[in-house]
Amino acid sequence: MAGKKASKAASTDGVDAAPAGAKSGGVVGLALLAVGALATSFATVFFLTPSAPADATPVCAPGESPTVAESSIKPNQSYVELRDILVTIGSEPATRYIKLKIAIICDSGSTSAVTDAEPVLVDAFTNYLRSVELTDFENPGFYSHMRDQLGRRSQLVLGGGVSDGVLITEFLLR
């Protein structure tokens, strides 16, 4: 019986010793993990960041003014607004539509040619807008493409010497 009590005492001591070692090893292990992660992060940033010489950084000198962009408005330029254009979008029933107000950019002497050609311009713009799908309007890059397409159509109708492009002054998609 003495042997059984001795083996129970030994196993109890062994069981008590393991959790105490695991707790201290766990804290030490977490500390080592944190230090390792910190060292790895530092090394990654330090070694992968390109080192640029101090002379390569541009410096603005005092009194230096930034370059000024030229105006896109020409001195003899006029804008002729067309009537509102209302077009249904898609092949489904007329539940979605687009309403546009467009101005044609032209020379001051060409405004009468633009007003005379307004029905033909509206027809050309309407034909293009009817071909556009609803999903196209969901793409933010489409609007500059649409302006370019409308500008091409105005140049086809009026001629390249009359039309300098279009401005979309109002846009409503419902």
SETI-213105 format. One record per residue (C-alpha): residue number from 0; residue in one letter; z, x, y. Coordinates in steps of 0.25 Angstrom, whole numbers, plus 5000, padded with zeros to 4 digits. Layout:
BEGIN
[node NUM A [Z X Y]]
...
//
This chain:
BEGIN
[node 0 M [5000 5000 5000]]
[node 1 A [5003 5011 5009]]
[node 2 G [4988 5015 5007]]
[node 3 K [4983 5002 5011]]
[node 4 K [4992 5002 5024]]
[node 5 A [4987 5016 5027]]
[node 6 S [4972 5012 5026]]
[node 7 K [4975 4999 5035]]
[node 8 A [4981 5008 5045]]
[node 9 A [4970 5018 5045]]
[node 10 S [4959 5007 5046]]
[node 11 T [4967 5000 5057]]
[node 12 D [4968 5013 5065]]
[node 13 G [4953 5015 5062]]
[node 14 V [4950 5001 5067]]
[node 15 D [4958 5003 5080]]
[node 16 A [4952 5016 5083]]
[node 17 A [4937 5012 5082]]
[node 18 P [4938 5001 5093]]
[node 19 A [4945 5010 5103]]
[node 20 G [4935 5021 5101]]
[node 21 A [4923 5010 5102]]
[node 22 K [4929 5006 5116]]
[node 23 S [4930 5019 5121]]
[node 24 G [4917 5023 5116]]
[node 25 G [4910 5011 5121]]
[node 26 V [4915 5014 5136]]
[node 27 V [4911 5028 5134]]
[node 28 G [4897 5024 5128]]
[node 29 L [4895 5014 5140]]
[node 30 A [4898 5025 5150]]
[node 31 L [4889 5035 5143]]
[node 32 L [4878 5024 5143]]
[node 33 A [4880 5021 5158]]
[node 34 V [4879 5036 5161]]
[node 35 G [4867 5038 5153]]
[node 36 A [4860 5026 5159]]
[node 37 L [4863 5031 5173]]
[node 38 A [4858 5045 5170]]
[node 39 T [4845 5039 5164]]
[node 40 S [4843 5031 5176]]
[node 41 F [4845 5042 5186]]
[node 42 A [4836 5051 5178]]
[node 43 T [4825 5041 5177]]
[node 44 V [4825 5039 5192]]
[node 45 F [4826 5054 5195]]
[node 46 F [4816 5059 5186]]
[node 47 L [4805 5048 5187]]
[node 48 T [4806 5046 5203]]
[node 49 P [4795 5055 5209]]
[node 50 S [4800 5065 5218]]
[node 51 A [4793 5065 5231]]
[node 52 P [4794 5077 5241]]
[node 53 A [4800 5073 5254]]
[node 54 D [4787 5076 5262]]
[node 55 A [4780 5065 5254]]
[node 56 T [4788 5054 5261]]
[node 57 P [4781 5049 5273]]
[node 58 V [4789 5048 5285]]
[node 59 C [4787 5040 5298]]
[node 60 A [4789 5048 5310]]
[node 61 P [4795 5042 5322]]
[node 62 G [4786 5036 5331]]
[node 63 E [4775 5035 5321]]
[node 64 S [4769 5021 5321]]
[node 65 P [4763 5014 5308]]
[node 66 T [4749 5012 5307]]
[node 67 V [4744 4999 5313]]
[node 68 A [4735 4990 5305]]
[node 69 E [4723 4985 5312]]
[node 70 S [4721 4970 5315]]
[node 71 S [4712 4962 5305]]
[node 72 I [4709 4953 5317]]
[node 73 K [4696 4957 5324]]
[node 74 P [4695 4955 5339]]
[node 75 N [4683 4944 5338]]
[node 76 Q [4689 4937 5326]]
[node 77 S [4691 4922 5325]]
[node 78 Y [4696 4912 5314]]
[node 79 V [4690 4899 5311]]
[node 80 E [4699 4889 5303]]
[node 81 L [4692 4880 5293]]
[node 82 R [4697 4866 5290]]
[node 83 D [4707 4865 5278]]
[node 84 I [4702 4867 5264]]
[node 85 L [4709 4858 5254]]
[node 86 V [4705 4861 5239]]
[node 87 T [4710 4856 5226]]
[node 88 I [4714 4867 5216]]
[node 89 G [4711 4868 5201]]
[node 90 S [4704 4858 5192]]
[node 91 E [4716 4848 5190]]
[node 92 P [4717 4836 5199]]
[node 93 A [4719 4838 5213]]
[node 94 T [4734 4841 5213]]
[node 95 R [4733 4855 5219]]
[node 96 Y [4725 4859 5231]]
[node 97 I [4724 4870 5241]]
[node 98 K [4723 4869 5256]]
[node 99 L [4718 4880 5265]]
[node 100 K [4715 4883 5279]]
[node 101 I [4705 4894 5281]]
[node 102 A [4701 4902 5294]]
[node 103 I [4688 4910 5294]]
[node 104 I [4689 4924 5301]]
[node 105 C [4676 4926 5309]]
[node 106 D [4671 4932 5322]]
[node 107 S [4673 4924 5335]]
[node 108 G [4658 4921 5336]]
[node 109 S [4657 4916 5322]]
[node 110 T [4667 4905 5323]]
[node 111 S [4657 4894 5325]]
[node 112 A [4650 4899 5312]]
[node 113 V [4663 4897 5304]]
[node 114 T [4665 4883 5310]]
[node 115 D [4651 4879 5306]]
[node 116 A [4652 4884 5292]]
[node 117 E [4666 4878 5290]]
[node 118 P [4661 4867 5279]]
[node 119 V [4654 4878 5271]]
[node 120 L [4666 4887 5272]]
[node 121 V [4676 4876 5267]]
[node 122 D [4666 4873 5256]]
[node 123 A [4666 4888 5251]]
[node 124 F [4681 4889 5252]]
[node 125 T [4683 4876 5245]]
[node 126 N [4673 4880 5233]]
[node 127 Y [4681 4893 5232]]
[node 128 L [4695 4886 5232]]
[node 129 R [4691 4876 5222]]
[node 130 S [4688 4887 5212]]
[node 131 V [4702 4893 5213]]
[node 132 E [4712 4890 5203]]
[node 133 L [4727 4886 5205]]
[node 134 T [4732 4898 5198]]
[node 135 D [4724 4907 5208]]
[node 136 F [4733 4902 5219]]
[node 137 E [4745 4906 5211]]
[node 138 N [4741 4921 5212]]
[node 139 P [4746 4927 5226]]
[node 140 G [4734 4937 5226]]
[node 141 F [4724 4925 5226]]
[node 142 Y [4725 4922 5240]]
[node 143 S [4719 4934 5246]]
[node 144 H [4708 4932 5235]]
[node 145 M [4706 4918 5240]]
[node 146 R [4705 4923 5255]]
[node 147 D [4695 4933 5251]]
[node 148 Q [4686 4923 5243]]
[node 149 L [4687 4913 5255]]
[node 150 G [4683 4924 5264]]
[node 151 R [4671 4928 5255]]
[node 152 R [4667 4913 5256]]
[node 153 S [4668 4913 5271]]
[node 154 Q [4659 4925 5272]]
[node 155 L [4649 4919 5262]]
[node 156 V [4648 4906 5271]]
[node 157 L [4649 4912 5285]]
[node 158 G [4643 4926 5282]]
[node 159 G [4651 4940 5283]]
[node 160 G [4649 4941 5298]]
[node 161 V [4655 4928 5301]]
[node 162 S [4667 4927 5292]]
[node 163 D [4678 4938 5291]]
[node 164 G [4686 4931 5281]]
[node 165 V [4696 4919 5280]]
[node 166 L [4710 4917 5283]]
[node 167 I [4718 4906 5275]]
[node 168 T [4727 4900 5286]]
[node 169 E [4733 4889 5277]]
[node 170 F [4735 4888 5262]]
[node 171 L [4741 4877 5254]]
[node 172 L [4741 4875 5239]]
[node 173 R [4747 4862 5234]]
//
